[in-house]
């Protein structure tokens, strides 16, 4: 849930949208299924969310005509 909040906050720069996205992830059937049955998918989901965060940050940097930082 915190990773989903951070991804939404990085994407839209809004706390409200971050909270809404995290809440939707918590009550979604897919999120509930992963929390109950497939605990070994947690690392894969966190890696996907982290890569999406890096993608969003690099897009923001390119839109401001700056080089993406490491």
mmCIF file of the N, C-alpha and C atoms, coordinates in Angstrom:
data_MODEL
# 
_entry.id   MODEL 
# 
loop_
_atom_site.group_PDB 
_atom_site.id 
_atom_site.type_symbol 
_atom_site.label_atom_id 
_atom_site.label_alt_id 
_atom_site.label_comp_id 
_atom_site.label_asym_id 
_atom_site.label_entity_id 
_atom_site.label_seq_id 
_atom_site.pdbx_PDB_ins_code 
_atom_site.Cartn_x 
_atom_site.Cartn_y 
_atom_site.Cartn_z 
_atom_site.occupancy 
_atom_site.B_iso_or_equiv 
_atom_site.pdbx_formal_charge 
_atom_site.auth_seq_id 
_atom_site.auth_comp_id 
_atom_site.auth_asym_id 
_atom_site.auth_atom_id 
_atom_site.pdbx_PDB_model_num 
ATOM 1   N N  . UNK A 1 1  ? 0.804   -1.187  0.000   1.00 0.00 ? 1  UNK A N  1 
ATOM 2   C CA . UNK A 1 1  ? 0.000   0.000   0.000   1.00 0.00 ? 1  UNK A CA 1 
ATOM 3   C C  . UNK A 1 1  ? 0.857   1.265   0.000   1.00 0.00 ? 1  UNK A C  1 
ATOM 4   N N  . UNK A 1 2  ? 1.914   1.363   0.805   1.00 0.00 ? 2  UNK A N  1 
ATOM 5   C CA . UNK A 1 2  ? 2.741   2.569   0.747   1.00 0.00 ? 2  UNK A CA 1 
ATOM 6   C C  . UNK A 1 2  ? 3.419   2.754   -0.606  1.00 0.00 ? 2  UNK A C  1 
ATOM 7   N N  . UNK A 1 3  ? 3.808   1.667   -1.238  1.00 0.00 ? 3  UNK A N  1 
ATOM 8   C CA . UNK A 1 3  ? 4.444   1.774   -2.555  1.00 0.00 ? 3  UNK A CA 1 
ATOM 9   C C  . UNK A 1 3  ? 3.455   2.287   -3.591  1.00 0.00 ? 3  UNK A C  1 
ATOM 10  N N  . UNK A 1 4  ? 2.217   1.851   -3.512  1.00 0.00 ? 4  UNK A N  1 
ATOM 11  C CA . UNK A 1 4  ? 1.189   2.339   -4.434  1.00 0.00 ? 4  UNK A CA 1 
ATOM 12  C C  . UNK A 1 4  ? 0.924   3.821   -4.205  1.00 0.00 ? 4  UNK A C  1 
ATOM 13  N N  . UNK A 1 5  ? 0.904   4.232   -2.936  1.00 0.00 ? 5  UNK A N  1 
ATOM 14  C CA . UNK A 1 5  ? 0.723   5.655   -2.621  1.00 0.00 ? 5  UNK A CA 1 
ATOM 15  C C  . UNK A 1 5  ? 1.861   6.488   -3.212  1.00 0.00 ? 5  UNK A C  1 
ATOM 16  N N  . UNK A 1 6  ? 3.094   6.016   -3.035  1.00 0.00 ? 6  UNK A N  1 
ATOM 17  C CA . UNK A 1 6  ? 4.240   6.774   -3.554  1.00 0.00 ? 6  UNK A CA 1 
ATOM 18  C C  . UNK A 1 6  ? 4.225   6.844   -5.077  1.00 0.00 ? 6  UNK A C  1 
ATOM 19  N N  . UNK A 1 7  ? 3.857   5.746   -5.734  1.00 0.00 ? 7  UNK A N  1 
ATOM 20  C CA . UNK A 1 7  ? 3.777   5.763   -7.194  1.00 0.00 ? 7  UNK A CA 1 
ATOM 21  C C  . UNK A 1 7  ? 2.743   6.782   -7.664  1.00 0.00 ? 7  UNK A C  1 
ATOM 22  N N  . UNK A 1 8  ? 1.580   6.804   -7.041  1.00 0.00 ? 8  UNK A N  1 
ATOM 23  C CA . UNK A 1 8  ? 0.543   7.766   -7.430  1.00 0.00 ? 8  UNK A CA 1 
ATOM 24  C C  . UNK A 1 8  ? 0.973   9.190   -7.111  1.00 0.00 ? 8  UNK A C  1 
ATOM 25  N N  . UNK A 1 9  ? 1.662   9.381   -5.981  1.00 0.00 ? 9  UNK A N  1 
ATOM 26  C CA . UNK A 1 9  ? 2.117   10.728  -5.639  1.00 0.00 ? 9  UNK A CA 1 
ATOM 27  C C  . UNK A 1 9  ? 3.187   11.215  -6.613  1.00 0.00 ? 9  UNK A C  1 
ATOM 28  N N  . UNK A 1 10 ? 4.126   10.327  -6.981  1.00 0.00 ? 10 UNK A N  1 
ATOM 29  C CA . UNK A 1 10 ? 5.132   10.701  -7.980  1.00 0.00 ? 10 UNK A CA 1 
ATOM 30  C C  . UNK A 1 10 ? 4.477   11.019  -9.321  1.00 0.00 ? 10 UNK A C  1 
ATOM 31  N N  . UNK A 1 11 ? 3.434   10.282  -9.670  1.00 0.00 ? 11 UNK A N  1 
ATOM 32  C CA . UNK A 1 11 ? 2.793   10.467  -10.977 1.00 0.00 ? 11 UNK A CA 1 
ATOM 33  C C  . UNK A 1 11 ? 1.994   11.753  -11.053 1.00 0.00 ? 11 UNK A C  1 
ATOM 34  N N  . UNK A 1 12 ? 1.208   12.049  -10.028 1.00 0.00 ? 12 UNK A N  1 
ATOM 35  C CA . UNK A 1 12 ? 0.267   13.161  -10.110 1.00 0.00 ? 12 UNK A CA 1 
ATOM 36  C C  . UNK A 1 12 ? 0.567   14.308  -9.158  1.00 0.00 ? 12 UNK A C  1 
ATOM 37  N N  . UNK A 1 13 ? 1.528   14.138  -8.233  1.00 0.00 ? 13 UNK A N  1 
ATOM 38  C CA . UNK A 1 13 ? 1.900   15.163  -7.253  1.00 0.00 ? 13 UNK A CA 1 
ATOM 39  C C  . UNK A 1 13 ? 0.696   15.630  -6.442  1.00 0.00 ? 13 UNK A C  1 
ATOM 40  N N  . UNK A 1 14 ? -0.146  14.673  -6.035  1.00 0.00 ? 14 UNK A N  1 
ATOM 41  C CA . UNK A 1 14 ? -1.332  14.992  -5.249  1.00 0.00 ? 14 UNK A CA 1 
ATOM 42  C C  . UNK A 1 14 ? -1.497  13.943  -4.149  1.00 0.00 ? 14 UNK A C  1 
ATOM 43  N N  . UNK A 1 15 ? -1.661  14.408  -2.917  1.00 0.00 ? 15 UNK A N  1 
ATOM 44  C CA . UNK A 1 15 ? -1.854  13.480  -1.804  1.00 0.00 ? 15 UNK A CA 1 
ATOM 45  C C  . UNK A 1 15 ? -3.192  12.766  -1.919  1.00 0.00 ? 15 UNK A C  1 
ATOM 46  N N  . UNK A 1 16 ? -4.221  13.471  -2.375  1.00 0.00 ? 16 UNK A N  1 
ATOM 47  C CA . UNK A 1 16 ? -5.550  12.888  -2.495  1.00 0.00 ? 16 UNK A CA 1 
ATOM 48  C C  . UNK A 1 16 ? -5.550  11.727  -3.480  1.00 0.00 ? 16 UNK A C  1 
ATOM 49  N N  . UNK A 1 17 ? -4.927  11.915  -4.618  1.00 0.00 ? 17 UNK A N  1 
ATOM 50  C CA . UNK A 1 17 ? -4.864  10.844  -5.609  1.00 0.00 ? 17 UNK A CA 1 
ATOM 51  C C  . UNK A 1 17 ? -4.029  9.689   -5.081  1.00 0.00 ? 17 UNK A C  1 
ATOM 52  N N  . UNK A 1 18 ? -2.982  9.987   -4.334  1.00 0.00 ? 18 UNK A N  1 
ATOM 53  C CA . UNK A 1 18 ? -2.189  8.924   -3.727  1.00 0.00 ? 18 UNK A CA 1 
ATOM 54  C C  . UNK A 1 18 ? -3.003  8.079   -2.766  1.00 0.00 ? 18 UNK A C  1 
ATOM 55  N N  . UNK A 1 19 ? -3.791  8.737   -1.937  1.00 0.00 ? 19 UNK A N  1 
ATOM 56  C CA . UNK A 1 19 ? -4.626  8.010   -0.978  1.00 0.00 ? 19 UNK A CA 1 
ATOM 57  C C  . UNK A 1 19 ? -5.700  7.211   -1.701  1.00 0.00 ? 19 UNK A C  1 
ATOM 58  N N  . UNK A 1 20 ? -6.301  7.791   -2.738  1.00 0.00 ? 20 UNK A N  1 
ATOM 59  C CA . UNK A 1 20 ? -7.336  7.077   -3.486  1.00 0.00 ? 20 UNK A CA 1 
ATOM 60  C C  . UNK A 1 20 ? -6.772  5.844   -4.190  1.00 0.00 ? 20 UNK A C  1 
ATOM 61  N N  . UNK A 1 21 ? -5.600  5.967   -4.781  1.00 0.00 ? 21 UNK A N  1 
ATOM 62  C CA . UNK A 1 21 ? -4.987  4.821   -5.448  1.00 0.00 ? 21 UNK A CA 1 
ATOM 63  C C  . UNK A 1 21 ? -4.610  3.729   -4.454  1.00 0.00 ? 21 UNK A C  1 
ATOM 64  N N  . UNK A 1 22 ? -4.089  4.119   -3.315  1.00 0.00 ? 22 UNK A N  1 
ATOM 65  C CA . UNK A 1 22 ? -3.752  3.130   -2.284  1.00 0.00 ? 22 UNK A CA 1 
ATOM 66  C C  . UNK A 1 22 ? -5.016  2.446   -1.771  1.00 0.00 ? 22 UNK A C  1 
ATOM 67  N N  . UNK A 1 23 ? -6.088  3.202   -1.589  1.00 0.00 ? 23 UNK A N  1 
ATOM 68  C CA . UNK A 1 23 ? -7.351  2.609   -1.129  1.00 0.00 ? 23 UNK A CA 1 
ATOM 69  C C  . UNK A 1 23 ? -7.918  1.651   -2.172  1.00 0.00 ? 23 UNK A C  1 
ATOM 70  N N  . UNK A 1 24 ? -7.819  2.022   -3.435  1.00 0.00 ? 24 UNK A N  1 
ATOM 71  C CA . UNK A 1 24 ? -8.299  1.114   -4.491  1.00 0.00 ? 24 UNK A CA 1 
ATOM 72  C C  . UNK A 1 24 ? -7.469  -0.158  -4.553  1.00 0.00 ? 24 UNK A C  1 
ATOM 73  N N  . UNK A 1 25 ? -6.182  -0.054  -4.314  1.00 0.00 ? 25 UNK A N  1 
ATOM 74  C CA . UNK A 1 25 ? -5.338  -1.247  -4.297  1.00 0.00 ? 25 UNK A CA 1 
ATOM 75  C C  . UNK A 1 25 ? -5.699  -2.154  -3.123  1.00 0.00 ? 25 UNK A C  1 
ATOM 76  N N  . UNK A 1 26 ? -6.056  -1.559  -1.985  1.00 0.00 ? 26 UNK A N  1 
ATOM 77  C CA . UNK A 1 26 ? -6.384  -2.347  -0.800  1.00 0.00 ? 26 UNK A CA 1 
ATOM 78  C C  . UNK A 1 26 ? -7.689  -3.118  -0.993  1.00 0.00 ? 26 UNK A C  1 
ATOM 79  N N  . UNK A 1 27 ? -8.687  -2.510  -1.615  1.00 0.00 ? 27 UNK A N  1 
ATOM 80  C CA . UNK A 1 27 ? -9.992  -3.165  -1.741  1.00 0.00 ? 27 UNK A CA 1 
ATOM 81  C C  . UNK A 1 27 ? -10.182 -3.887  -3.071  1.00 0.00 ? 27 UNK A C  1 
ATOM 82  N N  . UNK A 1 28 ? -9.202  -3.822  -3.955  1.00 0.00 ? 28 UNK A N  1 
ATOM 83  C CA . UNK A 1 28 ? -9.367  -4.514  -5.235  1.00 0.00 ? 28 UNK A CA 1 
ATOM 84  C C  . UNK A 1 28 ? -9.278  -6.025  -5.034  1.00 0.00 ? 28 UNK A C  1 
ATOM 85  N N  . UNK A 1 29 ? -10.057 -6.790  -5.791  1.00 0.00 ? 29 UNK A N  1 
ATOM 86  C CA . UNK A 1 29 ? -10.004 -8.246  -5.643  1.00 0.00 ? 29 UNK A CA 1 
ATOM 87  C C  . UNK A 1 29 ? -8.621  -8.815  -5.936  1.00 0.00 ? 29 UNK A C  1 
ATOM 88  N N  . UNK A 1 30 ? -7.916  -8.243  -6.883  1.00 0.00 ? 30 UNK A N  1 
ATOM 89  C CA . UNK A 1 30 ? -6.571  -8.724  -7.198  1.00 0.00 ? 30 UNK A CA 1 
ATOM 90  C C  . UNK A 1 30 ? -5.616  -8.484  -6.037  1.00 0.00 ? 30 UNK A C  1 
ATOM 91  N N  . UNK A 1 31 ? -5.698  -7.311  -5.419  1.00 0.00 ? 31 UNK A N  1 
ATOM 92  C CA . UNK A 1 31 ? -4.860  -7.018  -4.266  1.00 0.00 ? 31 UNK A CA 1 
ATOM 93  C C  . UNK A 1 31 ? -5.167  -7.923  -3.083  1.00 0.00 ? 31 UNK A C  1 
ATOM 94  N N  . UNK A 1 32 ? -6.440  -8.197  -2.861  1.00 0.00 ? 32 UNK A N  1 
ATOM 95  C CA . UNK A 1 32 ? -6.822  -9.091  -1.775  1.00 0.00 ? 32 UNK A CA 1 
ATOM 96  C C  . UNK A 1 32 ? -6.329  -10.508 -2.052  1.00 0.00 ? 32 UNK A C  1 
ATOM 97  N N  . UNK A 1 33 ? -6.450  -10.946 -3.304  1.00 0.00 ? 33 UNK A N  1 
ATOM 98  C CA . UNK A 1 33 ? -5.958  -12.278 -3.664  1.00 0.00 ? 33 UNK A CA 1 
ATOM 99  C C  . UNK A 1 33 ? -4.460  -12.396 -3.436  1.00 0.00 ? 33 UNK A C  1 
ATOM 100 N N  . UNK A 1 34 ? -3.716  -11.402 -3.870  1.00 0.00 ? 34 UNK A N  1 
ATOM 101 C CA . UNK A 1 34 ? -2.271  -11.457 -3.683  1.00 0.00 ? 34 UNK A CA 1 
ATOM 102 C C  . UNK A 1 34 ? -1.887  -11.427 -2.214  1.00 0.00 ? 34 UNK A C  1 
ATOM 103 N N  . UNK A 1 35 ? -2.653  -10.695 -1.410  1.00 0.00 ? 35 UNK A N  1 
ATOM 104 C CA . UNK A 1 35 ? -2.341  -10.633 0.018   1.00 0.00 ? 35 UNK A CA 1 
ATOM 105 C C  . UNK A 1 35 ? -2.624  -11.958 0.720   1.00 0.00 ? 35 UNK A C  1 
ATOM 106 N N  . UNK A 1 36 ? -3.610  -12.709 0.244   1.00 0.00 ? 36 UNK A N  1 
ATOM 107 C CA . UNK A 1 36 ? -3.985  -13.943 0.916   1.00 0.00 ? 36 UNK A CA 1 
ATOM 108 C C  . UNK A 1 36 ? -3.244  -15.165 0.392   1.00 0.00 ? 36 UNK A C  1 
ATOM 109 N N  . UNK A 1 37 ? -3.095  -15.271 -0.907  1.00 0.00 ? 37 UNK A N  1 
ATOM 110 C CA . UNK A 1 37 ? -2.637  -16.520 -1.494  1.00 0.00 ? 37 UNK A CA 1 
ATOM 111 C C  . UNK A 1 37 ? -1.205  -16.500 -2.007  1.00 0.00 ? 37 UNK A C  1 
ATOM 112 N N  . UNK A 1 38 ? -0.778  -15.400 -2.540  1.00 0.00 ? 38 UNK A N  1 
ATOM 113 C CA . UNK A 1 38 ? 0.480   -15.394 -3.287  1.00 0.00 ? 38 UNK A CA 1 
ATOM 114 C C  . UNK A 1 38 ? 1.489   -14.452 -2.650  1.00 0.00 ? 38 UNK A C  1 
ATOM 115 N N  . UNK A 1 39 ? 1.942   -14.776 -1.489  1.00 0.00 ? 39 UNK A N  1 
ATOM 116 C CA . UNK A 1 39 ? 2.890   -13.900 -0.795  1.00 0.00 ? 39 UNK A CA 1 
ATOM 117 C C  . UNK A 1 39 ? 4.225   -13.800 -1.530  1.00 0.00 ? 39 UNK A C  1 
ATOM 118 N N  . UNK A 1 40 ? 4.557   -14.797 -2.314  1.00 0.00 ? 40 UNK A N  1 
ATOM 119 C CA . UNK A 1 40 ? 5.839   -14.751 -3.016  1.00 0.00 ? 40 UNK A CA 1 
ATOM 120 C C  . UNK A 1 40 ? 5.813   -13.785 -4.196  1.00 0.00 ? 40 UNK A C  1 
ATOM 121 N N  . UNK A 1 41 ? 4.654   -13.235 -4.547  1.00 0.00 ? 41 UNK A N  1 
ATOM 122 C CA . UNK A 1 41 ? 4.582   -12.234 -5.605  1.00 0.00 ? 41 UNK A CA 1 
ATOM 123 C C  . UNK A 1 41 ? 4.873   -10.828 -5.083  1.00 0.00 ? 41 UNK A C  1 
ATOM 124 N N  . UNK A 1 42 ? 5.015   -10.665 -3.800  1.00 0.00 ? 42 UNK A N  1 
ATOM 125 C CA . UNK A 1 42 ? 5.205   -9.337  -3.211  1.00 0.00 ? 42 UNK A CA 1 
ATOM 126 C C  . UNK A 1 42 ? 6.452   -8.655  -3.750  1.00 0.00 ? 42 UNK A C  1 
ATOM 127 N N  . UNK A 1 43 ? 7.551   -9.378  -3.824  1.00 0.00 ? 43 UNK A N  1 
ATOM 128 C CA . UNK A 1 43 ? 8.787   -8.774  -4.322  1.00 0.00 ? 43 UNK A CA 1 
ATOM 129 C C  . UNK A 1 43 ? 8.640   -8.367  -5.790  1.00 0.00 ? 43 UNK A C  1 
ATOM 130 N N  . UNK A 1 44 ? 7.993   -9.189  -6.584  1.00 0.00 ? 44 UNK A N  1 
ATOM 131 C CA . UNK A 1 44 ? 7.787   -8.855  -7.997  1.00 0.00 ? 44 UNK A CA 1 
ATOM 132 C C  . UNK A 1 44 ? 6.928   -7.602  -8.143  1.00 0.00 ? 44 UNK A C  1 
ATOM 133 N N  . UNK A 1 45 ? 5.880   -7.491  -7.349  1.00 0.00 ? 45 UNK A N  1 
ATOM 134 C CA . UNK A 1 45 ? 5.011   -6.313  -7.413  1.00 0.00 ? 45 UNK A CA 1 
ATOM 135 C C  . UNK A 1 45 ? 5.773   -5.069  -6.982  1.00 0.00 ? 45 UNK A C  1 
ATOM 136 N N  . UNK A 1 46 ? 6.576   -5.180  -5.924  1.00 0.00 ? 46 UNK A N  1 
ATOM 137 C CA . UNK A 1 46 ? 7.361   -4.026  -5.474  1.00 0.00 ? 46 UNK A CA 1 
ATOM 138 C C  . UNK A 1 46 ? 8.386   -3.615  -6.520  1.00 0.00 ? 46 UNK A C  1 
ATOM 139 N N  . UNK A 1 47 ? 8.993   -4.575  -7.219  1.00 0.00 ? 47 UNK A N  1 
ATOM 140 C CA . UNK A 1 47 ? 9.934   -4.231  -8.283  1.00 0.00 ? 47 UNK A CA 1 
ATOM 141 C C  . UNK A 1 47 ? 9.239   -3.536  -9.452  1.00 0.00 ? 47 UNK A C  1 
ATOM 142 N N  . UNK A 1 48 ? 8.041   -3.975  -9.794  1.00 0.00 ? 48 UNK A N  1 
ATOM 143 C CA . UNK A 1 48 ? 7.282   -3.307  -10.865 1.00 0.00 ? 48 UNK A CA 1 
ATOM 144 C C  . UNK A 1 48 ? 6.923   -1.888  -10.456 1.00 0.00 ? 48 UNK A C  1 
ATOM 145 N N  . UNK A 1 49 ? 6.468   -1.705  -9.216  1.00 0.00 ? 49 UNK A N  1 
ATOM 146 C CA . UNK A 1 49 ? 6.120   -0.363  -8.740  1.00 0.00 ? 49 UNK A CA 1 
ATOM 147 C C  . UNK A 1 49 ? 7.361   0.528   -8.702  1.00 0.00 ? 49 UNK A C  1 
ATOM 148 N N  . UNK A 1 50 ? 8.499   -0.017  -8.269  1.00 0.00 ? 50 UNK A N  1 
ATOM 149 C CA . UNK A 1 50 ? 9.735   0.771   -8.239  1.00 0.00 ? 50 UNK A CA 1 
ATOM 150 C C  . UNK A 1 50 ? 10.174  1.163   -9.644  1.00 0.00 ? 50 UNK A C  1 
ATOM 151 N N  . UNK A 1 51 ? 10.051  0.244   -10.606 1.00 0.00 ? 51 UNK A N  1 
ATOM 152 C CA . UNK A 1 51 ? 10.434  0.593   -11.975 1.00 0.00 ? 51 UNK A CA 1 
ATOM 153 C C  . UNK A 1 51 ? 9.487   1.626   -12.576 1.00 0.00 ? 51 UNK A C  1 
ATOM 154 N N  . UNK A 1 52 ? 8.203   1.554   -12.236 1.00 0.00 ? 52 UNK A N  1 
ATOM 155 C CA . UNK A 1 52 ? 7.269   2.582   -12.698 1.00 0.00 ? 52 UNK A CA 1 
ATOM 156 C C  . UNK A 1 52 ? 7.576   3.936   -12.079 1.00 0.00 ? 52 UNK A C  1 
ATOM 157 N N  . UNK A 1 53 ? 8.002   3.943   -10.810 1.00 0.00 ? 53 UNK A N  1 
ATOM 158 C CA . UNK A 1 53 ? 8.408   5.205   -10.176 1.00 0.00 ? 53 UNK A CA 1 
ATOM 159 C C  . UNK A 1 53 ? 9.615   5.805   -10.893 1.00 0.00 ? 53 UNK A C  1 
ATOM 160 N N  . UNK A 1 54 ? 10.588  4.972   -11.222 1.00 0.00 ? 54 UNK A N  1 
ATOM 161 C CA . UNK A 1 54 ? 11.761  5.462   -11.955 1.00 0.00 ? 54 UNK A CA 1 
ATOM 162 C C  . UNK A 1 54 ? 11.363  5.991   -13.327 1.00 0.00 ? 54 UNK A C  1 
ATOM 163 N N  . UNK A 1 55 ? 10.440  5.309   -13.979 1.00 0.00 ? 55 UNK A N  1 
ATOM 164 C CA . UNK A 1 55 ? 9.959   5.769   -15.286 1.00 0.00 ? 55 UNK A CA 1 
ATOM 165 C C  . UNK A 1 55 ? 9.280   7.128   -15.174 1.00 0.00 ? 55 UNK A C  1 
ATOM 166 N N  . UNK A 1 56 ? 8.420   7.290   -14.177 1.00 0.00 ? 56 UNK A N  1 
ATOM 167 C CA . UNK A 1 56 ? 7.712   8.559   -13.998 1.00 0.00 ? 56 UNK A CA 1 
ATOM 168 C C  . UNK A 1 56 ? 8.691   9.684   -13.694 1.00 0.00 ? 56 UNK A C  1 
ATOM 169 N N  . UNK A 1 57 ? 9.683   9.413   -12.843 1.00 0.00 ? 57 UNK A N  1 
ATOM 170 C CA . UNK A 1 57 ? 10.676  10.447  -12.531 1.00 0.00 ? 57 UNK A CA 1 
ATOM 171 C C  . UNK A 1 57 ? 11.508  10.830  -13.748 1.00 0.00 ? 57 UNK A C  1 
ATOM 172 N N  . UNK A 1 58 ? 11.843  9.866   -14.587 1.00 0.00 ? 58 UNK A N  1 
ATOM 173 C CA . UNK A 1 58 ? 12.612  10.199  -15.787 1.00 0.00 ? 58 UNK A CA 1 
ATOM 174 C C  . UNK A 1 58 ? 11.763  10.971  -16.790 1.00 0.00 ? 58 UNK A C  1 
ATOM 175 N N  . UNK A 1 59 ? 10.484  10.664  -16.883 1.00 0.00 ? 59 UNK A N  1 
ATOM 176 C CA . UNK A 1 59 ? 9.603   11.435  -17.771 1.00 0.00 ? 59 UNK A CA 1 
ATOM 177 C C  . UNK A 1 59 ? 9.474   12.870  -17.272 1.00 0.00 ? 59 UNK A C  1 
ATOM 178 N N  . UNK A 1 60 ? 9.340   13.049  -15.950 1.00 0.00 ? 60 UNK A N  1 
ATOM 179 C CA . UNK A 1 60 ? 9.280   14.404  -15.402 1.00 0.00 ? 60 UNK A CA 1 
ATOM 180 C C  . UNK A 1 60 ? 10.560  15.179  -15.706 1.00 0.00 ? 60 UNK A C  1 
ATOM 181 N N  . UNK A 1 61 ? 11.699  14.517  -15.595 1.00 0.00 ? 61 UNK A N  1 
ATOM 182 C CA . UNK A 1 61 ? 12.971  15.193  -15.872 1.00 0.00 ? 61 UNK A CA 1 
ATOM 183 C C  . UNK A 1 61 ? 13.075  15.565  -17.348 1.00 0.00 ? 61 UNK A C  1 
ATOM 184 N N  . UNK A 1 62 ? 12.650  14.681  -18.219 1.00 0.00 ? 62 UNK A N  1 
ATOM 185 C CA . UNK A 1 62 ? 12.718  14.977  -19.652 1.00 0.00 ? 62 UNK A CA 1 
ATOM 186 C C  . UNK A 1 62 ? 11.741  16.081  -20.053 1.00 0.00 ? 62 UNK A C  1 
ATOM 187 N N  . UNK A 1 63 ? 10.600  16.143  -19.396 1.00 0.00 ? 63 UNK A N  1 
ATOM 188 C CA . UNK A 1 63 ? 9.634   17.216  -19.704 1.00 0.00 ? 63 UNK A CA 1 
ATOM 189 C C  . UNK A 1 63 ? 10.173  18.575  -19.288 1.00 0.00 ? 63 UNK A C  1 
ATOM 190 N N  . UNK A 1 64 ? 11.030  18.594  -18.268 1.00 0.00 ? 64 UNK A N  1 
ATOM 191 C CA . UNK A 1 64 ? 11.646  19.846  -17.833 1.00 0.00 ? 64 UNK A CA 1 
ATOM 192 C C  . UNK A 1 64 ? 12.969  20.091  -18.524 1.00 0.00 ? 64 UNK A C  1 
ATOM 193 N N  . UNK A 1 65 ? 13.275  19.286  -19.529 1.00 0.00 ? 65 UNK A N  1 
ATOM 194 C CA . UNK A 1 65 ? 14.479  19.397  -20.327 1.00 0.00 ? 65 UNK A CA 1 
ATOM 195 C C  . UNK A 1 65 ? 15.759  19.308  -19.477 1.00 0.00 ? 65 UNK A C  1 
ATOM 196 N N  . UNK A 1 66 ? 15.735  18.379  -18.544 1.00 0.00 ? 66 UNK A N  1 
ATOM 197 C CA . UNK A 1 66 ? 16.882  18.126  -17.695 1.00 0.00 ? 66 UNK A CA 1 
ATOM 198 C C  . UNK A 1 66 ? 17.293  16.662  -17.866 1.00 0.00 ? 66 UNK A C  1 
ATOM 199 N N  . UNK A 1 67 ? 18.525  16.373  -17.590 1.00 0.00 ? 67 UNK A N  1 
ATOM 200 C CA . UNK A 1 67 ? 18.987  14.998  -17.691 1.00 0.00 ? 67 UNK A CA 1 
ATOM 201 C C  . UNK A 1 67 ? 18.482  14.210  -16.479 1.00 0.00 ? 67 UNK A C  1 
ATOM 202 N N  . UNK A 1 68 ? 17.962  13.012  -16.710 1.00 0.00 ? 68 UNK A N  1 
ATOM 203 C CA . UNK A 1 68 ? 17.522  12.202  -15.562 1.00 0.00 ? 68 UNK A CA 1 
ATOM 204 C C  . UNK A 1 68 ? 18.702  11.844  -14.673 1.00 0.00 ? 68 UNK A C  1 
ATOM 205 N N  . UNK A 1 69 ? 18.527  11.993  -13.381 1.00 0.00 ? 69 UNK A N  1 
ATOM 206 C CA . UNK A 1 69 ? 19.601  11.686  -12.456 1.00 0.00 ? 69 UNK A CA 1 
ATOM 207 C C  . UNK A 1 69 ? 19.540  10.214  -12.062 1.00 0.00 ? 69 UNK A C  1 
ATOM 208 N N  . UNK A 1 70 ? 20.648  9.705   -11.620 1.00 0.00 ? 70 UNK A N  1 
ATOM 209 C CA . UNK A 1 70 ? 20.681  8.302   -11.176 1.00 0.00 ? 70 UNK A CA 1 
ATOM 210 C C  . UNK A 1 70 ? 20.055  8.211   -9.829  1.00 0.00 ? 70 UNK A C  1 
# 
